[in-house]
Amino acid sequence: MRDGARLYLSGKTDEAKKKFQGALLLDSRSAAAHRGLGFAYQKLGDGAKAAQHLQRYLELAPGARDAADIRARLESLGK
């Protein structure tokens, strides 16, 4: 998971996406992987997939500290 975040923050979004996808293959209920993948898809211009993963993140971690920010991000995606 940290590898995906590190890659995302360093601008290697496509590589980060692959790391987050790999994490979800190991644990489909990983809230952090859904969040990271949502961010990566948004940065790559795929709003539908971004929204799908961000919504799943909120389902898995409804009380997350960044839940309000994620909801605002979803609104900006039109979801």
N, C-alpha and C positions, 0 to 999 in steps of 0.2 A: 504494500500500500504506500509506504513511504517513497518507494521508487517512482511510482506513478505521480505522486505529488511533486517530487523533486523535478521530474521531467516536465510536468505541466508548468511549474514555476520558472523553469529555465527556457520555456518557449518551445519545447519539443512536444507539442500537443498530440501529434499522431502517435508517437511512441508512448506517451502517457495513456492515451486511449487504449492501446493494446495491453498495457499493464493492468489498468482497471478492469478490462474485459477478462483478463486472465484471473484476476482476483475473484470476479463473479463466477467464473467456472468452478472455482474451489469452494465458494460460499455465496450462493445466490441471495442470501439475506444480509450481506455486508452493506450496511448503510453508507459507510465511508466510500466504498467502491461505487455505489450508485451516485453519490454526490460528485465524486471526482469525474465519473464518466459523463454526468450531466454537464458539468463545467466544460469538459473537453469537447463534447458535441456542440455546445453553444459556441465555443470559440471557433470550431470548424464550420459553423454556419448551418448546422442541422438542428433547427429549433424543435422539431417534433420529437426527435430522439432525446434531446436535452430535457425537454419537459417530461417525457416518460420516466427518465431516470431520476430527475429531481422530485417528481411526485412520489416515486417509490421510496426515495430517501425519507421524505416526510412521513410516509406510512410506517416505515421501520423505526424512525426516530422522531416522533411527533413533538417531543419535549426538548429537542436539540436547541442549543443556545442560538444558533443561526437560523432557526425556523422562520422567523419573520423576514429575514433577508432572502431566504429561499422562496418564500411565497411572493415577495416583491419581484424576484427574478422570473418566477413563473408568470406573473402578470405581464412583465415586459415581453414575454414570449407569446402572450395572447392566450394563456391557459388558465 
